[in-house]
Amino acid sequence: MAKITYIEHGGTEHVVDVATGLTVMEGARDNNIPGIEADCGGACACSTCHVYVDAAWVEKLPAKDDMETDMLDFAYEPDETRSRLTCQLKVTDALDGLVVHMPEKQI
């Protein structure tokens, strides 16, 4: 179980426990966190679960694969360093304390 903080574009914080083995996207979906739409259900076939990872966490996450990098091209205002698709971030104990910021909108 990892405690993850989701911060909406307007600043509202949601701190939730997400079970190991789920994705950060599934944690948002299962806890009704607004701002992560996940239209493709986690298949890395859209960019509607895009977030900006808190700067303190960027280097702690696994590297993006080519498919995630390609899909981020379709995200709203992607940041080369901080943008990630939450469907591609598998929750482990090492992610306890992760902070992600939602973009202004998902496209």
N, C-alpha and C positions, 0 to 999 in steps of 0.2 A: 504494500500500500504506500502510495506517495501523496503528499499534500501538494496540490498544484494551485497556483493563483492565476486566475484569468482576469484580466483588466479590460473592461470595455473601453471603447474609444473615448467616451465621456468621462472616464476615470472610476466608474463603479467597479469595485473589486469583488470577486467571488472566489473564496478559498474552499476547495473541496478535496476530499480523499478519493483517490482514483486507484482501483485495484491493479496490482501488478498483472501484466499481460494484456491489459486493454491499451488503447492508444489515447493520446491526449485529446484527440477528437471525440472518441467514445466517452471519455470523462465529461466533456462539455455537453454532449448530447444527453447522456444519462442524468445529468444534473440541471438540465434546462438552462444552460448558460447562453444568453443571447449574444449574437455576433459571430457564431460559428455555425454556418448553414449545413455543410457537409452534404451537398446535393447528390454526390455519387456514392455516398454510403461508405467511403473509406477505400475506394478502389484506385486512388491517385489518378482520377480521370477528370478532375475539375480543380479549381483553386479556391473553392468556397469554404475551406477550413484554414485559410491562410492566417498566420499570426506573425508578430514581431517578437522574437525571443528576447528577453531581458539581456542586456549586454553582459552581465555577470555569468550567464549560462551558455553563451554562444560556443565557447571552446569546450564545454563539457558534454555537448551532444554529439551523437554519431554524425559523420559526414553525410551530406545529401547525396543520394544516388542520381544518376542521369535523368531518370523519369521525373523525380521530384523537381529537379532543376528546370526541366522543360516545362512542367506545369506551372511553376512559379512565374514564368513569362506571361501568363494570363491573369495573374493576381493583380489586385488594386494596389498601385504604388509599391511594388516589391523593393525590398532593400537587399542588396547582394549579400550582406553579412548577416543580417538578423532575420530575414524572412524564412519561414518554414511552413510546411503543410502539416497540420497536427495529426492527420491520418497516418503519417509516416514516422511519428514519434511514439515508439513503444514504451509504456510505463514500466520502469524498474525501480528498485529501491534507490538507485543512484539519482533518480529524478526528483526525489523528495525535496520540496522547496522551489521547484521550477516556477518561474514567473513568465507569463506570456501576455502580450498586449494585442488587442484586436485592432485591425485597421478601421478606418472610417466606414467602409462598406466592403462587401464581398461581391465579386463579379465573376 
